[in-house]
Amino acid sequence: MTDRTDHPEPTAAEERHRRLTAWRGAPRTLSRPSAERRIGDLLADLTAHASEAYDVDGWVDLYGDGIVGELERRTAALLGTEAAAFFPTGTMAQQVALRCWAGRTGNPVVALHPRAHPELHEGNAFQVVSGLRTVHPTGEARLPTAEEVRDVEEPFGALMLELPLREAGFVLPDWDELVEVVEAARERDAVVHFDGARLWECTPHFGRPLAEIAGLADSVYVSFYKSLDGMSGAALAGPRTLIDEAKTWRHRYGGALFQQYPAVLSALLGLERELPRLPEYVAHAKVVAEGLREGLEAAKVPWFRVNPEVPYTHQFQVWLPYDDKVLTEAGIRQAQETGTTLFHRWFPCPEGPPGMSVTEVTVASPGLEWSKGDVVAAVGEFLGRVG
């Protein structure tokens, strides 16, 4: 009998190392996020380009001054708000925002989607840490309608809208629908907060500048590492009185860090380098999505879904009827054997037919080199490794 201890199962860290090595070694990819790069490469890039975004001969920040204040000012200007506050995480930023609004409205109830980030990925922090309670205007895989907001059975102090709604496929309402939803919340005497972690890339879909979109809400949170490719960090933007209070709560929550200049520099670089290119990424994501559909149809996959069929932003989902581990392994082998990374990691699909797996596709600068034909060919190579 073979001693299984001779071949132990790889640890999670070993599996991650193998995935990252394969993906990093593939010269062709649709995106190359910072989470898949080596420390030395990131530091070298930051050192080489930091002066494009800020005077690096200036002094380092201390507890939120200097370069942090500059990022806050630039963010507020982009979003058209009176002020903004930098936070080390979006979770903290939104905790503070909704806590402040609850104190002002006298109502700790937050209406939001059941698949919004605070409900799925924050360990019930709204309830456990901040004393808030949530209600769900809809369970459909989209943002709530104005009618659904009006029909919420109990009073709520704040309506939180995640734009785009990631877990539903990075989906967005149209502009008129969004305006109507905001107006419906106002009719309920509620404030409106945008979870805008990916708000930056919504401008092509809405056909409106960032300031006009953000201007619908009473407060907005944005992320600096998701679409802008920064190291970390987020900002809360809104009226100056709210932001002043939020900075007090930021300190109480442990967010007044001694120095933050590396993350802030990377955020400023993201505003300079990535923000102007996002509309280009959004447009090309439609080409990639069409290529994926054609490739999957040509391969006669028994059931698949590109969700949404036409992406709203530069990110979308793909669903396939195979085990997630099998699909992830096929992607690793494709990267190793062909030098092409089409898909990254797959996960069991939380909805839909049994046995489905889902992955997220992001189209960024490297993906602009791909034609629709390139995508179709890569789909065939990938499926050939699904055994």
Sequence and secondary structure as in RCSB ss.txt:
>XXXX:A:sequence
MTDRTDHPEPTAAEERHRRLTAWRGAPRTLSRPSAERRIGDLLADLTAHASEAYDVDGWVDLYGDGIVGELERRT
AALLGTEAAAFFPTGTMAQQVALRCWAGRTGNPVVALHPRAHPELHEGNAFQVVSGLRTVHPTGEARLPTAEEVR
DVEEPFGALMLELPLREAGFVLPDWDELVEVVEAARERDAVVHFDGARLWECTPHFGRPLAEIAGLADSVYVSFY
KSLDGMSGAALAGPRTLIDEAKTWRHRYGGALFQQYPAVLSALLGLERELPRLPEYVAHAKVVAEGLREGLEAAK
VPWFRVNPEVPYTHQFQVWLPYDDKVLTEAGIRQAQETGTTLFHRWFPCPEGPPGMSVTEVTVASPGLEWSKGDV
VAAVGEFLGRVG
>XXXX:A:secstr
   GGGS    HHHHHHHHHHHHHH SEES   GGGS HHHHHHHHHHHGGGTS TTS   STT THHHHHHHHH
HHHHT SEEEEES HHHHHHHHHHHHHHHHS  EEE  TTSHHHHSSTTHHHHTT  EEE S  SSS   HHHHH
T SS  SEEEEESSBGGGTSB   HHHHHHHHHHHHHTT EEEEEETTGGGGHHHHTS HHHHHTTSSEEEEESS
SSS  SS EEEEE HHHHHHHHHHHHHTT   S  HHHHHHHHHHHHHTGGGHHHHHHHHHHHHHHHHHHHHHTT
 SS EEESSS SSSEEEEEESS HHHHHHHHHHHHHHHSEE     EE SSSSTT EEEEEE  GGGGG  HHHH
HHHHHHHHTT  
